[in-house]
């Protein structure tokens, strides 16, 4: 606001700098609007600033109207309103210091009452009353000046816009569009005035109620707001440091959205007012409230701390650290503990129960809608697969157009007639699925997208003899079946290699680390050992372990399709399930469970930890939920039911949509 006043005065005095100063003024309006919390007001300032930038080309401005409509009124506003806020802030700072000193003395009282206990508590009560009244005075002044600043500046600038529209005939077309917006702004300004008056009335009533409570000896609890089963709470607590000194410092804590946050510096006074009071408090910009720590309550527990010579202490225990806190009274301590426990319970319920309910309790109508969506998604996936390469627009085996079937373990797309031949060879050779009729899992989608007809045929048709002719779309079924069985069942067109098994295994291990599904498939076809363990690996990882570690889900799928050993334990005792839990690979977990991974749920490493224990320790929330859901299905005997597999599919798709699996840390 100070810049607006200064720039408008300079523009009035310095005609030779008219163009540059007017541009600065327009830019400042745009910047001022961005800092305001009201989107409607922000939009208004964007409109005003944009208009001024356009009229810069006219080089003619009404400096007298600029001074009369903007400079003088805003100067008056600064002198009257801002000075009042400064005075309120000085008073608040003084009572705040008094209150903190009283709190510090009260917190040092021992559990056994002493003669001075009553005096200290009386001093604390008086200081708290003064602090609350002073805080409200400052908040009301801040809210009042922030709100008035919006409509005062907006009203003056709107009047200045009208003056420009009337003066510049050349700018008539520009301002004819803005005039209707300005009329709307006027009604918005009046509504702002009404809203501010209503808030001022509420504020006066709140202050009177608070003064009445203070006189009657009533105390307030921290600001607690219920939202169904979810609760939030915020307020000051004493926190014991983790240093050798073990000193106590007063910090501001907030429990919301499943997290505990605490702040080194006190939030602005306006942020201390609970939203339930109904006041139009200006939201704080993110940079004003930067928490020191945000603790996820999903893996936390809380308990009363009895072994400390301070009263009203409790402890939050997270997987990697504990936080010892002290409330002002036992009542407030119990309230904090209750909210923290409720927040943790809500998180666990939302992670475990909601997934289970969605999986096991879907109505027939929901399943019908899912089937319709499945068809839509399959068509989109088919179009995407065909678009990746022109070779995917025809059958891999007979070149028929518009194929819609895929062999998910070979990575090819085939026509309906060739798909029947693939099925006749058995699932140990080819696993056939329809793009439009079947639901394809994330690992399968990743695999076929990474292969396709061109790459697969380079492997399976690498060396076709001159006397063998590849069938066409019009060839009879017998010719097609003979060629397909030679291609996939007999591997007749794959060159024979004399590379040692150890070397092939090492190549497969390295390919599993990189995102190269075609190389993995090529090595498997050439009989590379899928259960190869690298002698260079520190912990004795297998090919499957390293594919999971590096998030290469296509390689994971290929290895599982070709009978990778799920029972293998590395030198630490980790299974493939442990690796998936450690790195947070939800898609890999899904692939493992589809291939018998449920048998690994109770497998423990040499430290006695299961995959679930690893996921909890690493705070992999999605994996924790996944594994708990699997444990529940095992206990209910539904691990192989369609309902659990449906939940598995939905969970995997959700995880894939939220984020791609990350790189190894």
Secondary structure, 3 states (H helix, E strand, C coil): CHHHHHHHHHHHHCHHHHHHHHHHHHHHHHHHHHCCCCHHHHHHHHHHHHHHHHHHHHCCCCHHHHHHHHHHHHHHHHHHHHHHHHHHHHHHHHHHHHHHHHHHHHHCCCCCCCCCHHHHHHHHHHHHHHHHHHHHHHHHHHHHHHHHHHHHHHHHHHHHHHHHHHHCCCCHHHHHHHHHHHHHHHHHHHHHHHHHHHHHHHHHHHHHHHHHHHHHCCCCCCEEEEECCEEEEEEEEEEECCCCCCCEEEEEEEEECCEEEEECCCCCHHHHCCHHHCCCCCCCCHHHCCCCEEEEHHHCEEEECCCCCCCCEEEEECCCCEEEEECCCHHHHHHHHHHHHHHHHHHHHHHHHHHHHHHHCCCHHHHHHHHHHHHHHHHHHHHHHHHHCHHHHECCCCCCECCCEEECCCCEEECHHHHHHHHHHCCCCCCEEECCCCCCCHHHHHHHHHCCHHHHHHHHCCCCCCCCCCCCCCCCHHHHHHHHHHHHHCCCCCCCCCCCHHHHHHHHHHHHHCCCHHHHHHHHHCCCCCCCECCCCCCCCEHHHHHHHCCCHHHHHHHHHCCCCCCCCCCCCCCHHHHHHHHCCHHHHHHHHHCCHHHHCCCCCCCCCCHHHHHHHCCCHHHHHHHHHHHHHHHCCCCCCHHHHHHHHHHHHHHHHHCCCCCCC
